[in-house]
């Protein structure tokens, strides 16, 4: 369901509930976005785990590209696994990554095994292939000097704020009803004497979410496989 459809449905429910008060579209959009977040936080949903792919690229000068933009729905701190051309890369902090890059400039290229420590006095390194998430990008070391190799990303998703009329949430369609109930509950809670009605909407929304979760748990465990859509990846 698109944002404009959520708002139209919410308007109809507000009218049917005979809520007194004037609410702007911006208020309703805020309630809808808040409801989406609440629905996502209700349980450990499988749809919040995602697998996306990207291809390695070369810079204009022909050198390998080091930094790539994260998927638009990436949750901060949510990288679970990353591999390049089938080879796992191990996550390090920003400071560790920058220190390693500094080490590489003052020492010959070093290829450690998993149980060998980098001899540099600056940083200990037990992994040959690493990555770091810095800002809205992830950085790879060593840089692959070949384009077209597959980068596999397994990560946790975050709900993306709906802004444009045609924006759609990352939640599955079956969660539209509980999302609308949560949004209506927020509206009712702001109306005088409607606290009990607001709580009823929330209780019903939670019951629906619980049913959805139980159905999801009965499904085979898997990570959603698909290409994360981001204009910066095109």
Backbone torsions as a table, in degrees:
resi	resn	phi	psi	omega
1	UNK	NA	135.4	-180.0
2	UNK	-83.1	163.4	-178.5
3	UNK	-55.8	-44.5	-178.7
4	UNK	-63.6	-33.2	178.3
5	UNK	-71.9	-39.6	175.2
6	UNK	-58.7	-45.9	-177.0
7	UNK	-65.2	-42.0	179.3
8	UNK	-62.7	-42.6	179.4
9	UNK	-66.3	-42.3	179.3
10	UNK	-63.1	-39.9	177.4
11	UNK	-58.5	-43.2	-179.6
12	UNK	-64.4	-39.3	179.8
13	UNK	-69.8	-37.2	178.1
14	UNK	-64.3	-42.7	178.8
15	UNK	-63.5	-44.2	-179.5
16	UNK	-65.7	-29.6	-179.7
17	UNK	-82.2	-7.6	179.2
18	UNK	55.8	48.3	178.4
19	UNK	-81.3	129.4	177.8
20	UNK	-87.8	141.3	-179.5
21	UNK	130.4	156.1	178.8
22	UNK	-109.4	122.0	-178.3
23	UNK	-119.6	131.9	178.6
24	UNK	-79.1	159.6	177.5
25	UNK	-59.1	-34.7	179.7
26	UNK	-64.1	-33.3	176.0
27	UNK	-65.7	-46.2	-178.5
28	UNK	-65.0	-39.7	177.9
29	UNK	-62.7	-38.3	178.7
30	UNK	-65.7	-41.3	178.3
31	UNK	-64.0	-39.6	-179.6
32	UNK	-65.2	-46.5	179.8
33	UNK	-63.8	-38.7	177.6
34	UNK	-64.8	-39.2	179.2
35	UNK	-64.5	-38.2	178.2
36	UNK	-63.1	-43.4	178.5
37	UNK	-63.1	-43.7	179.7
38	UNK	-62.2	-39.5	179.1
39	UNK	-66.0	-39.9	179.6
40	UNK	-67.7	-32.1	-179.2
41	UNK	-84.2	-4.3	-176.2
42	UNK	-64.8	-36.0	-176.8
43	UNK	-154.5	173.9	176.2
44	UNK	-84.9	84.2	-175.7
45	UNK	-75.4	142.4	177.5
46	UNK	-68.5	-32.3	-176.9
47	UNK	-68.6	-11.7	177.5
48	UNK	-84.3	-4.0	173.0
49	UNK	-103.7	128.8	-173.1
50	UNK	-136.5	150.8	173.9
51	UNK	-117.3	122.3	177.2
52	UNK	-128.6	159.3	179.5
53	UNK	-127.8	153.1	174.5
54	UNK	-144.8	157.5	179.9
55	UNK	-104.0	143.1	176.7
56	UNK	-64.6	150.6	-177.4
57	UNK	-130.7	167.2	175.7
58	UNK	-113.7	148.7	174.4
59	UNK	-74.7	164.8	179.5
60	UNK	-54.6	-29.0	-179.7
61	UNK	-84.7	2.6	177.7
62	UNK	93.5	-6.1	178.4
63	UNK	-79.8	160.9	-179.4
64	UNK	-71.3	145.8	179.8
65	UNK	-82.9	133.6	-176.4
66	UNK	-94.7	-36.9	-172.7
67	UNK	-114.2	138.9	178.8
68	UNK	-133.3	147.8	179.4
69	UNK	-74.2	142.4	176.3
70	UNK	-71.0	157.4	175.2
71	UNK	-59.4	150.9	-176.3
72	UNK	-62.2	-27.8	-177.2
73	UNK	-102.2	18.4	179.5
74	UNK	-66.6	131.2	177.1
75	UNK	-88.5	126.1	-179.7
76	UNK	-49.9	128.7	-178.0
77	UNK	78.4	10.5	-172.5
78	UNK	-99.6	13.0	178.3
79	UNK	-73.7	124.9	-177.6
80	UNK	-100.4	-41.9	-176.0
81	UNK	-157.2	141.4	176.8
82	UNK	-140.9	133.6	176.1
83	UNK	-138.3	153.7	178.0
84	UNK	-126.5	122.5	-178.5
85	UNK	54.6	37.5	176.7
86	UNK	83.8	-1.5	-178.1
87	UNK	-106.7	125.5	-177.3
88	UNK	-65.6	139.2	172.3
89	UNK	-112.1	141.2	-176.2
90	UNK	-99.8	137.9	-175.3
91	UNK	-76.6	136.5	175.1
92	UNK	-132.2	165.5	179.4
93	UNK	-76.8	168.2	178.5
94	UNK	-59.9	-45.0	-179.3
95	UNK	-64.4	-40.4	178.5
96	UNK	-64.2	-40.6	-179.2
97	UNK	-64.5	-47.2	-179.5
98	UNK	-64.6	-35.0	177.6
99	UNK	-66.9	-40.1	178.3
100	UNK	-64.3	-42.0	178.5
101	UNK	-62.1	-37.1	177.8
102	UNK	-66.5	-41.6	178.1
103	UNK	-60.0	-40.6	-177.3
104	UNK	-64.5	-24.2	-179.2
105	UNK	-79.8	-24.5	-176.0
106	UNK	-108.6	-3.1	-178.6
107	UNK	-134.1	153.9	177.3
108	UNK	-64.0	155.9	179.2
109	UNK	-54.3	131.5	-175.8
110	UNK	-119.9	134.7	-178.8
111	UNK	-120.9	85.2	-177.5
112	UNK	-78.9	156.5	168.9
113	UNK	-89.3	-179.3	-174.3
114	UNK	-66.0	-20.3	-175.9
115	UNK	-116.0	20.9	178.5
116	UNK	-114.2	138.1	-177.2
117	UNK	-98.3	138.4	177.4
118	UNK	-57.3	129.2	-175.9
119	UNK	-73.3	-9.9	-178.2
120	UNK	-62.0	146.5	178.7
121	UNK	-76.2	-10.2	-175.4
122	UNK	-85.1	-45.9	-173.5
123	UNK	-146.7	141.9	173.2
124	UNK	-89.7	134.1	-179.8
125	UNK	-130.4	121.6	179.1
126	UNK	-107.3	-1.0	-176.6
127	UNK	-126.9	138.0	-179.6
128	UNK	-79.4	-36.0	-176.6
129	UNK	-119.7	123.5	-177.0
130	UNK	-134.9	167.6	173.3
131	UNK	-146.5	158.9	176.5
132	UNK	-140.3	141.7	175.0
133	UNK	-95.6	119.1	-179.0
134	UNK	-130.0	115.3	-176.3
135	UNK	63.9	-128.7	179.6
136	UNK	-103.6	24.9	177.9
137	UNK	-132.5	161.8	170.3
138	UNK	-120.7	142.6	-174.2
139	UNK	-115.0	139.4	-177.4
140	UNK	-111.8	138.8	173.6
141	UNK	-144.2	124.9	3.5
142	UNK	-76.5	160.7	178.9
143	UNK	-78.6	132.9	178.6
144	UNK	-83.6	123.3	-175.7
145	UNK	-89.0	26.1	-179.4
146	UNK	-131.3	133.5	178.0
147	UNK	-90.4	155.7	175.2
148	UNK	90.8	1.2	176.2
149	UNK	-80.6	146.4	-174.1
150	UNK	-82.9	128.5	171.5
151	UNK	-101.8	119.2	178.2
152	UNK	-99.5	127.3	178.9
153	UNK	-119.1	125.0	172.0
154	UNK	-115.0	119.1	-172.0
155	UNK	-149.2	167.2	176.3
156	UNK	-91.1	137.1	-178.8
157	UNK	-93.8	157.9	173.3
158	UNK	-123.5	149.9	175.9
159	UNK	-66.7	130.0	-179.0
160	UNK	-93.4	131.0	-177.2
161	UNK	-59.9	132.6	176.5
162	UNK	-84.2	124.9	-176.9
163	UNK	-123.9	-53.3	-179.7
164	UNK	-79.3	155.6	-176.9
165	UNK	-57.0	-33.4	-175.3
166	UNK	-96.8	5.6	178.4
167	UNK	-64.7	143.1	177.6
168	UNK	-123.4	146.7	-179.8
169	UNK	-76.7	166.4	177.9
170	UNK	-81.3	-8.0	-179.1
171	UNK	-72.7	150.7	177.3
172	UNK	-69.0	158.7	-175.5
173	UNK	-58.7	-33.3	-177.7
174	UNK	-67.0	-11.0	177.8
175	UNK	-92.5	0.0	-179.8
176	UNK	-60.0	-43.5	-176.8
177	UNK	-63.4	-52.3	178.1
178	UNK	-62.3	-31.6	177.3
179	UNK	-63.6	-43.7	179.4
180	UNK	-65.9	-36.6	178.2
181	UNK	-66.3	-39.5	177.9
182	UNK	-65.4	-40.4	179.0
183	UNK	-65.3	-42.6	178.5
184	UNK	-64.9	-37.6	178.2
185	UNK	-60.2	-38.8	177.7
186	UNK	-63.6	-41.7	179.3
187	UNK	-64.7	-48.0	-178.6
188	UNK	-62.3	-33.9	-179.1
189	UNK	-65.1	-21.2	-179.5
190	UNK	-90.0	-9.1	-179.0
191	UNK	-93.9	138.3	-179.7
192	UNK	-58.7	131.4	175.9
193	UNK	73.7	12.1	-177.4
194	UNK	-113.7	19.1	-178.3
195	UNK	-59.9	-44.2	-179.5
196	UNK	-63.7	-39.1	177.7
197	UNK	-64.8	-38.3	178.8
198	UNK	-64.0	-45.0	-180.0
199	UNK	-63.7	-34.8	178.5
200	UNK	-63.8	-42.3	178.3
201	UNK	-62.1	-40.4	-179.3
202	UNK	-67.0	-43.2	179.4
203	UNK	-61.2	-43.7	179.4
204	UNK	-66.0	-37.4	178.3
205	UNK	-64.2	-43.4	179.8
206	UNK	-64.3	-37.7	178.5
207	UNK	-63.4	-41.7	178.0
208	UNK	-66.1	-42.3	178.6
209	UNK	-63.1	-37.8	178.6
210	UNK	-64.4	-40.0	177.4
211	UNK	-63.2	-42.4	179.0
212	UNK	-63.4	-41.8	179.9
213	UNK	-63.6	-40.9	179.8
214	UNK	-64.5	-39.6	177.0
215	UNK	-66.2	-39.8	179.3
216	UNK	-63.1	-39.8	-178.9
217	UNK	-65.4	-23.7	179.3
218	UNK	-79.6	-15.6	-179.7
219	UNK	-80.4	153.8	177.1
220	UNK	-57.3	139.2	-179.5
221	UNK	-71.2	124.9	179.3
222	UNK	-160.1	162.1	176.6
223	UNK	-101.4	135.8	179.2
224	UNK	-60.1	129.7	180.0
225	UNK	-107.4	122.0	179.9
226	UNK	-178.8	164.5	-179.5
227	UNK	-86.7	119.0	175.7
228	UNK	-66.1	132.7	-176.1
229	UNK	-90.2	123.9	179.1
230	UNK	-154.5	127.9	-177.2
231	UNK	-62.0	-24.6	-179.6
232	UNK	-75.6	-10.5	179.1
233	UNK	-94.1	-8.0	-174.8
234	UNK	-87.6	NA	NA
